[in-house]
């Protein structure tokens, strides 16, 4: 919907904001009943929100279904190449670094969680589609090399430091670009780009680790020591390697999501591939020049990159918290929230205190929903401010406001009649 055909009123009867080119005025004033509800107690519920398009859901289901078929093909390829025993053992071992990655990514994504269907698409793209791309391109390159007389002495270095970084990062990055193009409304900034990149890269590393662990088991004749060594290096000491590479592309696409058009986003995608490929090439290529893995390669290459990535994530999380605080404060100024709520919704400490309060009253699910919808409202507001209303922001704002008002009523219902004067005290022992 464009600004010219937007409705003149919201589902609440208040005047709808008229969004201009890249700017938006203050949110529409909350109705009197909502102002009273936000200030003291439950007010009447509002009418149903505007209907949102289901096209993204349809595209997501189709995409996941297609990728599931590709995943079956990749599984068949691995089973044929490794055999069921090596495939099974490699798969079990590969679950360990995958679990480490997903736990950390879940923590990063807690502030404003991404839709599960998009995350499933991202994981399947990494575990299946990007692997299939790498295998197909690799087979074509090998055919060309052997047609020219076979691999020379530099082919191993070329494969590790040139071919793999370019092919694998392009394959993984293509999944990110598809999410950017078709799920733009859920691609709000650098953190979102990092999260999607991590799910794609985690999926790719999972499949790759099955191949590495299974092949080592076969090549070593079943040596436990050899398999343990490669598992420790890949699964314990560097589970985030692929995540860090692909995150460079995701971060650039996240910046594009806030600033650029669709065409500009494609340009940012190719720009993001440059550091992703460079980091991957450095990671792989350094092994050919640094002999000591633990005190040379790991200390000089892997650990500094990991520390830098952690610091960047912390910085971006703080930026997201500030954005949430600033946007929700605008809604509080016109009556949608009690101003005293904002710190409880837009700071980590405040959210923890709010959940403690909610658990004591048995309304933790409602508080989680209230916090989640409020955070999404803040990011929806950011889309409006940056001129991205055409990707469903207006309908999303209406739906989220209606949900927030209804959830607040459920939270208020848990309070005594004299709620404003009652302070929480733990139950007597």
C-alpha positions in Angstrom: 0.0 0.0 0.0 1.3 3.4 -0.9 0.7 6.7 1.0 -1.8 7.8 -1.7 -4.2 4.8 -1.1 -3.7 4.4 2.6 -6.9 4.4 4.7 -7.9 7.7 6.4 -8.5 6.0 9.7 -6.9 3.2 11.7 -8.9 0.3 13.0 -9.2 2.3 16.3 -11.0 5.2 14.8 -8.1 7.5 15.1 -6.7 9.5 12.1 -4.2 7.4 10.1 -0.7 8.9 9.8 0.1 10.1 6.3 3.6 8.8 5.5 5.8 10.9 3.2 9.0 10.2 1.3 11.3 8.6 3.9 9.7 10.4 6.9 6.8 9.8 9.2 5.0 12.1 11.8 4.3 11.0 15.3 2.1 8.0 15.6 -1.7 8.5 15.7 -3.0 9.5 19.1 -4.4 6.6 21.1 -8.2 6.7 21.7 -9.3 7.9 25.1 -10.1 4.3 26.2 -6.6 3.1 25.4 -5.1 6.1 27.1 -7.0 5.2 30.3 -6.0 1.6 30.0 -2.4 2.5 29.6 -2.5 4.8 32.6 -4.6 2.8 35.1 -6.6 -0.2 34.2 -8.2 -2.3 31.5 -10.3 -0.4 28.9 -12.6 -1.8 26.3 -11.0 -3.9 23.5 -10.7 -2.4 20.1 -12.0 -3.7 16.8 -10.2 -6.3 14.7 -6.9 -5.1 13.1 -6.4 -4.7 9.4 -5.9 -8.0 7.5 -2.3 -8.7 6.5 -1.2 -10.4 3.4 -0.6 -14.2 3.5 1.6 -14.2 0.4 4.8 -14.4 2.4 3.5 -17.4 4.3 2.7 -19.1 1.0 6.1 -18.3 -0.4 7.8 -19.6 2.7 5.9 -22.9 2.6 6.8 -23.4 -1.1 10.4 -22.5 -0.5 10.8 -24.8 2.5 9.1 -27.6 0.5 11.5 -27.3 -2.4 14.5 -27.1 -0.1 13.3 -30.3 1.7 13.4 -32.1 -1.6 17.0 -30.8 -2.2 17.9 -31.9 1.3 16.8 -35.4 0.5 19.1 -35.4 -2.5 22.0 -34.2 -0.5 21.3 -36.9 2.2 21.3 -39.5 -0.6 24.6 -38.2 -1.9 26.2 -38.4 1.5 24.8 -41.9 2.2 26.2 -43.2 -1.1 29.6 -41.6 -0.5 30.1 -42.4 3.2 27.9 -45.4 3.8 25.3 -45.5 6.6 27.7 -46.1 9.5 30.1 -43.2 8.7 27.1 -41.0 7.8 25.4 -41.8 11.1 28.5 -41.2 13.3 29.4 -38.1 11.3 25.8 -36.8 11.8 25.8 -37.3 15.5 29.2 -35.6 15.9 28.0 -32.7 13.7 25.1 -32.0 16.0 27.5 -30.7 18.7 28.9 -27.7 16.8 25.4 -27.1 15.3 23.9 -27.0 18.8 26.6 -24.5 20.0 25.9 -22.2 17.1 22.1 -22.3 17.4 22.2 -21.6 21.2 24.3 -18.5 20.7 22.2 -17.4 17.7 19.1 -17.8 19.8 20.5 -15.5 22.4 21.4 -12.9 19.7 17.9 -13.2 18.2 16.0 -12.9 21.6 15.5 -9.2 21.4 13.4 -9.2 18.2 12.9 -12.9 17.1 12.7 -13.7 13.5 9.8 -15.8 12.1 10.4 -19.5 12.5 9.4 -20.3 8.9 12.1 -17.9 7.6 14.6 -19.5 9.9 13.7 -23.0 8.7 14.2 -21.8 5.1 17.6 -20.3 6.0 18.8 -23.5 7.7 17.6 -25.7 4.8 19.2 -23.4 2.3 22.5 -23.7 4.1 22.3 -27.4 4.8 21.0 -28.4 1.3 20.9 -25.8 -1.4 24.3 -24.1 -0.8 25.9 -27.5 -0.3 24.4 -28.7 -3.6 25.7 -25.6 -5.3 29.2 -26.1 -3.9 29.2 -29.8 -5.0 28.0 -29.1 -8.5 30.4 -26.2 -9.1 33.2 -28.2 -7.6 32.5 -31.1 -9.9 32.6 -28.8 -12.9 35.9 -27.3 -11.8 37.4 -30.7 -11.3 36.3 -31.9 -14.7 37.9 -28.9 -16.3 41.1 -29.4 -14.3 41.4 -33.0 -15.3 40.7 -32.2 -18.9 43.7 -29.9 -18.8 46.0 -32.6 -17.6 45.1 -33.0 -13.9 45.8 -31.0 -10.7 49.2 -29.4 -10.3 51.2 -28.7 -7.1 49.2 -25.5 -6.4 45.8 -27.1 -6.8 45.3 -27.9 -3.1 45.9 -24.2 -2.2 43.7 -23.0 -5.0 40.8 -25.3 -3.9 41.1 -24.2 -0.2 41.9 -20.5 -0.5 40.2 -19.5 -3.8 37.6 -22.0 -5.0 36.0 -22.8 -1.7 35.6 -19.2 -0.4 34.2 -17.9 -3.7 31.8 -20.8 -4.4 30.6 -21.5 -0.8 30.1 -17.8 0.2 28.3 -17.1 -3.1 26.1 -20.2 -2.5 25.3 -19.2 1.1 24.9 -15.6 0.3 22.3 -16.3 -2.4 20.0 -17.6 0.3 20.4 -14.4 2.2 19.6 -12.4 -0.9 16.4 -14.4 -1.4 15.3 -13.7 2.2 16.1 -10.0 1.6 14.1 -9.9 -1.6 11.0 -11.9 -0.5 10.9 -11.4 3.3 12.0 -7.8 3.4 9.5 -6.9 6.1 11.4 -9.3 8.4 14.8 -8.0 7.5 15.0 -4.9 9.7 18.8 -4.3 10.1 22.3 -5.7 10.7 21.3 -8.1 13.6 18.6 -9.7 11.4 21.2 -10.1 8.6 23.6 -11.7 11.1 20.9 -14.1 12.4 19.8 -15.3 9.0 23.5 -15.7 8.0 24.1 -17.7 11.1 21.2 -20.1 10.4 22.4 -20.5 6.8 26.0 -21.0 7.7 25.1 -23.3 10.6 23.2 -25.5 8.2 26.1 -25.5 5.7 28.7 -26.3 8.4 26.4 -29.1 9.7 26.4 -30.9 6.4 30.0 -30.2 5.7 31.0 -31.6 9.1 29.1 -34.8 8.4 31.2 -35.1 5.3 34.5 -34.3 7.1 33.8 -36.5 10.1 32.5 -39.4 8.1 35.4 -39.3 5.6 38.0 -39.1 8.3 36.4 -42.2 9.9 36.7 -44.1 6.6 40.2 -42.8 5.7 41.7 -43.5 9.1 40.3 -47.1 9.2 38.0 -46.3 12.1 40.7 -44.6 14.2 39.1 -42.9 17.2 42.1 -40.7 17.7 41.9 -39.3 14.1 38.2 -38.6 14.3 38.5 -37.0 17.8 41.2 -34.7 16.5 39.2 -33.4 13.6 36.1 -33.1 15.7 38.0 -31.1 18.3 39.4 -28.7 15.7 36.2 -28.2 13.7 33.4 -28.9 16.2 34.9 -27.4 19.5 37.5 -24.8 18.6 35.9 -23.3 15.5 32.2 -24.0 15.3 31.5 -20.3 14.3 33.9 -20.2 11.3 31.3 -20.3 8.6 29.0 -18.1 10.6 31.6 -15.3 10.8 32.2 -15.5 7.0 28.6 -15.3 5.9 27.8 -12.8 8.6 29.7 -10.2 6.6 27.2 -10.6 3.8 24.3 -10.6 6.2 25.5 -7.4 7.9 25.8 -5.5 4.6 22.3 -6.7 3.6 21.0 -5.6 7.0 22.4 -2.1 6.4 20.8 -2.1 3.0 17.4 -3.1 4.5 17.3 0.2 6.3 18.8 2.4 3.7 18.6 1.1 0.1 16.0 0.1 -2.5 15.7 -3.5 -3.7 18.2 -2.7 -6.5 20.5 -1.1 -4.0 20.2 -4.2 -1.8 21.6 -6.3 -4.6 24.5 -4.0 -4.8 25.1 -4.3 -1.1 24.9 -8.1 -1.5 27.8 -8.2 -3.9 29.7 -5.7 -1.7 29.1 -8.0 1.3 30.5 -11.0 -0.5 33.9 -9.3 -0.7 34.7 -9.5 3.1 33.0 -12.8 3.4 35.2 -14.4 0.7 38.3 -12.6 2.1 37.7 -13.9 5.6 37.1 -17.4 4.3 40.2 -17.2 2.2 42.3 -16.0 5.2 40.9 -18.7 7.4 41.7 -21.5 4.9 44.8 -20.1 3.4 46.6 -19.3 6.6 46.9 -23.0 7.3 49.4 -23.3 4.4 51.7 -20.7 6.0 51.3 -21.2 9.8 52.6 -24.6 10.9 51.5 -24.7 14.5 47.7 -25.0 14.6 47.1 -24.2 18.3 49.6 -21.5 19.2 50.1 -20.1 15.7 47.0 -20.4 13.5 44.4 -20.5 16.2 45.9 -17.7 18.3 46.8 -15.4 15.4 43.8 -16.0 13.1 40.8 -17.7 14.6 40.7 -16.2 18.1 41.1 -12.6 17.1 38.3 -12.9 14.5 36.0 -14.5 17.0 36.6 -11.8 19.6 36.0 -9.1 17.0 32.7 -10.8 16.0 31.6 -10.9 19.7 32.3 -7.2 20.2 30.4 -6.4 17.0 27.3 -8.4 18.2 27.3 -6.6 21.6 27.5 -3.2 19.9 24.6 -4.1 17.5 22.5 -5.4 20.3 22.8 -2.1 22.2 21.8 -0.3 19.0 18.7 -2.4 18.8 17.8 -1.7 22.4 18.1 2.1 21.8 16.0 1.9 18.6 13.3 0.0 20.6 13.4 2.6 23.4 13.2 5.6 21.0 10.3 4.2 18.9 8.2 3.0 21.8 8.7 6.4 23.5 6.9 7.9 20.5 3.9 5.7 21.1 4.0 6.4 24.8 3.9 10.2 24.1 0.5 9.8 22.4 -1.1 7.4 24.9 -0.5 3.9 23.6 1.8 3.1 26.5 2.4 4.2 30.1 5.7 6.1 29.9 6.9 4.1 32.9 6.6 0.9 30.9 9.2 1.8 28.3 12.3 0.9 30.3 10.7 -2.4 31.2 10.2 -3.1 27.5 13.4 -1.7 26.0 16.2 -2.7 28.3 17.5 -6.1 29.2 17.3 -5.5 32.9 13.7 -4.2 32.6 12.6 -7.2 30.7 14.0 -9.5 33.3 12.2 -7.7 36.0 9.0 -7.7 34.0 9.2 -11.5 33.5 9.8 -12.0 37.3 6.7 -9.9 38.0 4.7 -11.8 35.4 5.7 -15.3 36.7 4.7 -14.3 40.2 1.2 -13.7 38.9 1.0 -16.6 36.4 0.9 -14.4 33.3 4.4 -15.0 31.9 3.1 -16.1 28.4 1.1 -12.8 28.2 4.2 -10.8 29.2 6.3 -12.5 26.6 3.8 -11.7 24.0 3.4 -8.1 25.1 7.2 -7.7 25.0 7.6 -9.4 21.6 4.7 -7.4 20.0 6.0 -4.2 21.4 9.5 -4.8 20.0 8.1 -5.7 16.6 6.0 -2.5 16.8 9.2 -0.5 17.4 10.8 -2.0 14.3 7.6 -1.5 12.3 7.7 2.1 13.3 11.3 2.3 12.1 10.2 0.9 8.7 7.6 3.7 8.5 10.1 6.4 9.4 12.6 5.2 6.8 10.1 5.2 4.0 9.4 1.4 3.8 5.7 1.6 4.4 5.1 -0.2 1.1 6.2 -3.6 2.6 3.2 -3.9 4.9 4.3 -1.6 7.7 0.9 0.2 8.0 -1.1 -3.0 8.3 1.5 -4.5 10.7 1.3 -1.4 12.9 -2.5 -1.6 13.2 -2.4 -5.4 14.0 0.3 -5.0 16.6 -1.4 -2.1 18.3 -4.6 -4.1 18.6 -2.7 -7.2 19.9 -0.8 -5.0 22.4 -4.0 -3.5 23.8 -5.6 -6.9 24.2 -2.6 -8.4 25.9 -2.4 -5.4 28.3 -5.9 -6.2 29.3 -4.9 -9.8 30.1 -2.0 -8.5 32.2 -4.2 -6.0 34.0 -6.7 -8.7 34.8 -4.1 -10.4 37.0 -3.8 -7.3 39.2 -5.9 -6.6 42.4 -8.5 -3.9 42.1 -6.2 -1.4 43.7 -3.4 -2.3 41.3 -1.7 1.2 41.1 -1.1 1.2 44.9 0.1 -2.4 45.3 3.7 -3.3 45.2 4.9 -6.8 44.5 6.2 -8.7 47.5 7.3 -12.4 47.5 4.9 -14.9 49.1 5.5 -15.6 52.8 7.6 -18.7 53.5 
